[in-house]
């Protein structure tokens, strides 16, 4: 375990129960845990000392929805101006050519991008496994980069020939899906506080798997004590599909199949109606809000204000880089603020509330009560933001400035007490080599 001492932070945004913001403050981390917050703290000679003068320190940001494999397919022609279903149909044939190397490389770059934007924990929804690729490939990338990962074993089982959206070449047998869910849970899932790798179960969407798989997946996840994730109520096409195929709205579909509860979170939820919002609130069901992707695909503005007011747990998600097209979590926070103000007025949501959604909110959605706060006893996941540069120049309120103006890259990132980013550079991988590898894979894909 690594020890670290953050010295003399200009502001520490604790996100603790009192939502304190502390000035001129030190943070002492030992064995991956925050053990002291105050002034004049000292550490052992082996501890890494981080001078945070002129910096805002926040809990590490938490990303509640991503498709890391998509980092190799940004801005693909034919999908740039399409709605969700057309966009998917453009990308499926490309993804069908992926191998384990594509999955690992794309995940590595996506995780590096997240880390540099202040993210210490991300979920990943990998729902296709072409040419021998496995969830293990994304997990290996997270272990290389050094950030926490909730890897969800996604799946698609209904192809075009059976009335589904994906091509038949990308769907799997449902028994095989459930068997592999058991394999990855047994091999990788760590239920303990401080876990670096956890696993969830995540059939892709109501339009790509059967009702039986949704129900069986929920039963399996609860037997194994892991979380459940899928896409829900993403756009008008999604609602129309649910009404036509299932005779009900997505919220009812989810409830009928066991997909509500405090161990469940759904991505997007742009089109939830008031009854569905109430359902999610009283069942403790979480939502991953993905504002940039929702804009990019023309899906709409999710009712985040209404969800928060009702008591729904909401976190932020960057979504896949084929539909965002960036993977920068602090920019996602800014977009969340702007969209709620467009929909509901300038006083609808504050910069601090959005920052709470990006930290403590995400921890609640992913079931990590050991994360999301700068508090004694919580894990040592910390983002150090330099507010002395161009982005924040002239800012009167450095905490609000972090969302409103930037910086958009973290100066230092600490995960489990270990410095993963130092002076805006990753310490764990050779990023130049990873980018070169990614560029070669992209050339091959584009030339095929």
KAZIZI-V876673 format. One record per backbone hydrogen bond with DSSP energy under -0.5 kcal/mol. NH is the residue of the N-H (numbers start at 0). CO is the residue of the C=O. If there is no record, write none. Layout:
NH&CO / NH&CO
This chain:
1&415 / 3&28 / 4&47 / 5&26 / 6&4 / 6&49 / 8&24 / 9&51 / 9&54 / 10&54 / 11&21 / 12&10 / 12&56 / 13&11 / 13&19 / 14&19 / 18&15 / 21&11 / 23&8 / 23&9 / 24&8 / 25&37 / 26&5 / 27&35 / 28&3 / 29&32 / 31&1 / 32&29 / 33&377 / 34&27 / 34&32 / 35&27 / 37&25 / 46&43 / 47&2 / 48&46 / 49&4 / 49&47 / 50&48 / 51&6 / 51&49 / 54&51 / 55&384 / 56&10 / 57&382 / 58&12 / 59&380 / 60&117 / 61&357 / 62&120 / 63&61 / 63&315 / 69&66 / 70&67 / 71&68 / 72&69 / 75&72 / 78&75 / 79&75 / 81&78 / 86&82 / 87&83 / 88&84 / 89&85 / 90&86 / 91&87 / 92&88 / 93&90 / 94&90 / 95&91 / 96&93 / 97&94 / 99&130 / 102&98 / 103&99 / 104&100 / 105&101 / 106&102 / 107&103 / 108&104 / 109&105 / 110&106 / 111&107 / 112&108 / 113&109 / 114&110 / 115&111 / 116&112 / 116&113 / 117&114 / 118&113 / 119&60 / 120&60 / 121&147 / 122&62 / 123&149 / 124&65 / 125&123 / 125&151 / 126&124 / 131&128 / 132&129 / 136&133 / 137&133 / 137&134 / 138&134 / 139&135 / 140&136 / 141&137 / 142&138 / 143&139 / 144&140 / 145&141 / 146&141 / 147&119 / 148&195 / 149&121 / 150&148 / 150&197 / 151&123 / 151&149 / 152&199 / 153&125 / 153&151 / 154&201 / 156&207 / 157&207 / 158&156 / 159&165 / 161&158 / 162&159 / 163&158 / 164&206 / 165&157 / 169&166 / 170&167 / 171&155 / 176&172 / 177&173 / 178&174 / 179&175 / 180&176 / 181&177 / 182&178 / 183&179 / 184&180 / 185&181 / 186&182 / 187&183 / 188&183 / 188&184 / 189&196 / 190&188 / 194&191 / 197&148 / 199&150 / 200&226 / 201&152 / 203&154 / 207&204 / 208&204 / 213&209 / 214&210 / 215&211 / 216&212 / 217&213 / 218&214 / 219&215 / 220&216 / 221&217 / 222&218 / 223&219 / 224&220 / 225&220 / 227&262 / 228&200 / 229&264 / 230&203 / 231&266 / 238&234 / 239&235 / 240&236 / 241&237 / 242&238 / 243&239 / 244&240 / 245&241 / 246&241 / 246&242 / 247&241 / 252&248 / 253&249 / 254&250 / 255&251 / 256&252 / 257&254 / 258&253 / 263&260 / 264&227 / 265&285 / 266&229 / 267&287 / 268&231 / 268&266 / 269&232 / 270&232 / 271&268 / 276&272 / 277&273 / 278&274 / 279&275 / 280&276 / 281&277 / 282&278 / 283&279 / 283&280 / 284&279 / 285&263 / 286&312 / 287&265 / 288&286 / 288&314 / 289&287 / 293&289 / 294&290 / 295&291 / 296&292 / 297&294 / 298&293 / 299&293 / 301&299 / 303&301 / 306&302 / 307&303 / 308&304 / 309&305 / 310&306 / 310&307 / 311&306 / 312&284 / 314&286 / 315&61 / 315&356 / 316&288 / 317&64 / 318&64 / 320&66 / 322&319 / 328&326 / 331&327 / 332&328 / 333&329 / 334&330 / 335&331 / 336&332 / 337&333 / 338&334 / 339&335 / 340&336 / 341&337 / 342&338 / 343&339 / 344&340 / 347&344 / 353&349 / 354&350 / 355&351 / 356&352 / 357&353 / 358&354 / 358&355 / 360&355 / 361&356 / 362&358 / 363&359 / 364&360 / 365&361 / 366&363 / 367&362 / 368&366 / 370&367 / 373&13 / 374&372 / 376&33 / 377&374 / 378&369 / 379&31 / 380&378 / 381&379 / 381&413 / 382&57 / 383&411 / 384&55 / 384&382 / 385&383 / 386&53 / 386&384 / 392&388 / 392&389 / 394&391 / 397&395 / 400&396 / 401&397 / 402&398 / 402&399 / 403&399 / 404&400 / 405&400 / 409&115 / 410&383 / 411&383 / 412&420 / 413&381 / 414&417 / 416&379 / 417&414 / 419&412 / 419&417 / 420&412 / 421&424 / 423&410 / 424&421 / 426&419 / 427&419 / 430&428 / 433&429 / 434&430 / 435&431 / 436&432 / 437&433 / 438&434 / 439&435 / 440&436 / 441&437 / 442&438 / 443&439 / 444&440 / 445&441 / 446&442 / 447&443 / 447&444
